[in-house]
Every structure is written in structure tokens, then in C-alpha cells.
Amino acid sequence: MNWDYAAPFTLPRVPVAADIDGLNHTNNAVYVRWCEQIGWAHSEALGLSLEDYRRLDRAMAIRRGEYDYLLPTFEGEALTLATWLVGGDGKLTMERRFQLVRDSDGATVLRGRWDLVCIDIAAGKPRRMPPAFLEAYMPAIVG
């Protein structure tokens, strides 16, 4: 695959009938859901789960999400979704990128990006990343 960055964290995806919209292709909202799923899977692979977020009363919340829908995909098509952490200030913010590729020809069908901010879950306000976040996330940042 021709990935945008080295060493992607990947998940296979195949659109099913429920993912297809009235235009007979994968609905854009499905891609957003898949990005959320791979974001959590990547976080868990790095050692931080939703339970850890709750225990620490901190979370990386999406401040801004952008998606470029480049090509349609269809029911039954084999796809690979990739994600990376590509930036972080080591205090409050990180950036996560996504790339969805059609397996049959390697074409990129979607690119996405999230700007993330660390928040105090109880108060819903920005707070510095706890040491556990820095230890898990900062070494995973690629450039």
C-alpha cells in the first residue's frame, strides 16, 4: 500500500448492505464511524482504553474533524483503514490522520484528520495530558 506515513496502524473494513446509502455507495457517515473505531483500537494498542480515560478523568476529545471523500466504495469491497498520530505538543493537543485504501488497486478513497485536545472528563474543560497519555501517545507520533 502507498501510505501517507510510515508504520500505519491498520484495520480491514468491508462495507455491508447496511453501510450503503441511496446512491448505492458507502455512506459518508460510515467512514466517520470507522475512523472512531480505529482511533479507539489504536489507543488501546498503545495501552490506553476508555476505562483508563475514565479512571484518569482525562480524554482526548475531537476539537475538529475533516474528511476528504475522494472515491466511492461499494458493498463487499475489501478496504484497509490506517491511522497515525502525526503531531502533539506534549501538553494539550495531538493530531490524528486517517487514510482509507481500496485493496484491489491501492487507490486512496478517503483521507481524514482530527485535531484533538485533552479534557477533564468531569468538567469538560481543557487540561494537560496526564503522564500516562504522554508515555503512551508521544512515542507513537510519526512525522
PLY file of the C-alpha trace (Angstrom):
ply
format ascii 1.0
element vertex 143
property float x
property float y
property float z
element edge 142
property int vertex1
property int vertex2
end_header
0.00 0.00 0.00
1.07 3.55 -0.68
0.59 5.02 2.80
0.83 8.71 3.60
3.06 7.97 6.61
5.26 5.10 7.73
4.18 2.35 10.12
0.38 2.69 9.97
-1.96 1.10 12.48
-4.49 -0.65 10.25
-7.86 -2.36 10.33
-9.54 -4.20 7.46
-13.01 -2.96 6.52
-15.66 -4.29 4.12
-18.89 -2.33 3.60
-22.02 -4.39 4.26
-25.55 -3.77 2.99
-26.43 -1.57 6.00
-23.49 0.74 5.13
-24.82 1.51 1.64
-26.89 4.66 1.04
-29.42 5.72 -1.57
-26.67 6.44 -4.08
-25.56 2.78 -3.84
-22.19 3.51 -2.27
-20.84 3.52 1.27
-22.45 6.33 3.24
-20.04 9.04 4.37
-21.18 8.65 7.98
-19.88 5.07 7.90
-16.36 6.34 7.23
-16.61 8.67 10.24
-17.73 5.73 12.41
-14.82 3.63 11.11
-12.38 6.43 11.97
-13.72 6.46 15.51
-13.34 2.67 15.73
-9.74 2.67 14.52
-8.89 5.63 16.75
-10.01 3.64 19.80
-8.33 0.46 18.58
-5.05 2.34 18.09
-5.32 3.96 21.52
-5.93 0.56 23.11
-2.96 -0.91 21.22
-0.86 1.89 22.69
-2.08 0.99 26.18
-4.94 3.42 26.84
-8.55 2.24 26.88
-11.83 4.01 27.59
-11.62 2.59 31.11
-8.21 4.26 31.53
-9.67 7.56 30.33
-12.43 7.30 32.94
-10.03 6.30 35.71
-7.72 9.23 34.90
-10.65 11.62 34.33
-8.97 12.73 31.10
-9.78 12.18 27.43
-8.52 13.21 24.03
-11.61 14.87 22.56
-12.08 15.73 18.90
-11.93 19.51 18.55
-12.10 19.44 14.76
-12.61 16.67 12.21
-12.02 16.92 8.46
-12.72 14.26 5.86
-11.89 14.27 2.15
-14.09 11.76 0.33
-12.05 11.01 -2.78
-13.69 7.95 -4.35
-16.81 5.88 -3.65
-16.70 2.38 -2.22
-19.28 -0.35 -2.56
-20.76 -3.30 -0.70
-18.31 -6.17 -0.37
-15.20 -4.20 -1.38
-12.11 -5.02 0.68
-10.65 -1.87 2.21
-7.86 -1.09 4.67
-8.15 1.82 7.06
-4.97 3.28 8.55
-4.31 5.82 11.27
-1.36 7.68 12.74
-0.65 10.24 15.40
1.26 12.90 13.48
1.69 15.71 15.95
1.38 16.66 19.58
2.53 19.48 21.79
3.07 17.23 24.83
0.65 19.39 26.81
-2.89 19.66 25.44
-3.13 18.75 21.77
-2.50 15.98 19.27
-3.31 15.39 15.62
-4.57 12.08 14.22
-4.66 11.27 10.50
-6.60 8.61 8.59
-6.29 7.02 5.16
-8.71 4.50 3.66
-7.38 2.44 0.76
-9.17 0.07 -1.63
-7.26 -3.21 -1.51
-7.88 -4.21 -5.15
-5.97 -1.30 -6.70
-4.38 0.60 -3.80
-6.44 3.72 -4.50
-6.93 6.09 -1.58
-10.67 6.63 -1.17
-10.63 8.82 1.96
-8.27 10.96 3.96
-9.20 12.38 7.33
-7.76 14.32 10.18
-8.69 15.07 13.76
-7.39 17.86 15.93
-7.59 16.51 19.48
-7.48 18.30 22.81
-7.05 16.77 26.24
-10.00 17.45 28.50
-11.02 16.84 32.07
-13.98 14.49 31.55
-15.93 15.64 34.63
-15.61 19.35 33.88
-15.41 19.13 30.08
-12.59 21.68 30.08
-9.10 21.52 28.57
-6.47 20.08 30.91
-2.87 19.00 30.50
-2.28 15.44 29.41
-1.51 13.16 32.36
1.81 11.27 32.36
0.07 8.08 31.17
-1.05 9.89 28.00
2.41 11.29 27.34
4.02 7.87 27.85
1.58 6.11 25.51
0.99 8.69 22.80
4.11 10.79 22.37
6.41 7.92 21.30
3.83 6.89 18.68
3.90 10.20 16.82
5.19 9.91 13.27
6.25 12.72 11.00
0 1
1 2
2 3
3 4
4 5
5 6
6 7
7 8
8 9
9 10
10 11
11 12
12 13
13 14
14 15
15 16
16 17
17 18
18 19
19 20
20 21
21 22
22 23
23 24
24 25
25 26
26 27
27 28
28 29
29 30
30 31
31 32
32 33
33 34
34 35
35 36
36 37
37 38
38 39
39 40
40 41
41 42
42 43
43 44
44 45
45 46
46 47
47 48
48 49
49 50
50 51
51 52
52 53
53 54
54 55
55 56
56 57
57 58
58 59
59 60
60 61
61 62
62 63
63 64
64 65
65 66
66 67
67 68
68 69
69 70
70 71
71 72
72 73
73 74
74 75
75 76
76 77
77 78
78 79
79 80
80 81
81 82
82 83
83 84
84 85
85 86
86 87
87 88
88 89
89 90
90 91
91 92
92 93
93 94
94 95
95 96
96 97
97 98
98 99
99 100
100 101
101 102
102 103
103 104
104 105
105 106
106 107
107 108
108 109
109 110
110 111
111 112
112 113
113 114
114 115
115 116
116 117
117 118
118 119
119 120
120 121
121 122
122 123
123 124
124 125
125 126
126 127
127 128
128 129
129 130
130 131
131 132
132 133
133 134
134 135
135 136
136 137
137 138
138 139
139 140
140 141
141 142
